[in-house]
């Protein structure tokens, strides 16, 4: 993971990379006092890779995570299973976000001043 303060000094620019193919990448600060090591209740930025939305989508697919892209999420305060917090935050503060996956590597980039309203 790489990050730097944006030129304007009011936002952070982040790049996460992995040497391989992923289904998702996610990053966010600890929710101090939250259970599961501060994970529950935390705000995260999540990049999702869905190679074919026609295969695993719709109401019949229990854990469908959504189309390829980057979005903000709030992890449920007591339920850590993704199905309990898979809905993206309703207002986004992400700027210039992207998620890309090739046969060789995966990466997510974004710029933001806040995550999920905080």
N, C-alpha and C positions, 0 to 999 in steps of 0.2 A: 504494500500500500504506500502510495506517495500522496502528500498533501502540501499545500502552500497557501499562504495568505494571498488573496487576490490583490491586484494592483490598486484597487480602490480602498483597500484596507478594511472593508466592511463584510467581506465574504471569504469563504475558504473554497479552494479548488482541490478536488480529490480524484485520484485514479487508483483503482484496485485492479490487479492483474493476477491471472493464474495460468500456469503452464499446462493447459489441458482444456477440456470441454466441461462446462458447468451448467447446471440448471438455474442457479441463482448465485448472486453475491450480495452480501449485506454488511452494513457497518452502522454503528451508532454508539453513543455514550452510555455508560452504565446508569441505570436508574438507582441512585443511592437509596438504600433501604428496601429495594425491590427484592423479591425472592428469586431463587435460581441464579444466585450470584449477580443480581442486579439486572438480569435480562427482562423479567416480567415488568411490564409498565414502561419500558424504555421506548424511545423514539428512534427509528432506524430508516436508513435509505436502502432500498432493495432493488437490485437489478435482476430482472427475470428473463430467462431465455426459453422460449417456447418454439421449437423448430417447426411444429405444425399444429396450429390451433384447432384444426378440424378433427384431430384425433382425440385429444383429451380435453374437451370443452363442454360447456353447457351445464344445466342443472343436474344432470345425471352423474356428472363427474364430481365426486365428493370433495376432493382437494384441489380442484382446478385453480391455478394461481394467477392466470391472466396472460395477456399477450406480452410479447417481448417488449421490454422497456424498463425505465427506471421510475420508481415512485417512492413516496414516503408512507411509512406505516407506524402504528403504535401497537406494540406487543401487548396482548391482553394482560391485565394485572394479576390474574390467577390461573389462567389457562394457557399453557405454552404451545399447545398444538396449533399448527398454522391455520387450520380451519376456523379457529376462534378469532383470528386477527388478520385474515387474508385481504380484507377490504382495504384498499388504499385510503390514505387520509384525504378528506374531502377538499382541502385547499393545499395546493403545492407551492413551495417556495424554491423549487429547483430551477436552475438556469443552465442551459446548454448541457443537458444530461444525455447519455447514450449508453447502450449495452451492445457489445459485439462479441460474437463467438465464431471462431474459425476451427478448422480441424486441428490446429496447433495450439491456440491459446484463446483465453477469454479475458475481456476487460470491461469495466464499468467506469464512466467518468461523470462527474457532476460538479456544479458550483452552487453554493447556497450560503445564506447568512443564518438561517434557522432550519430546524427539522421538525415537521409536524406541529408547527405553531409555537415552538419553544426555541 
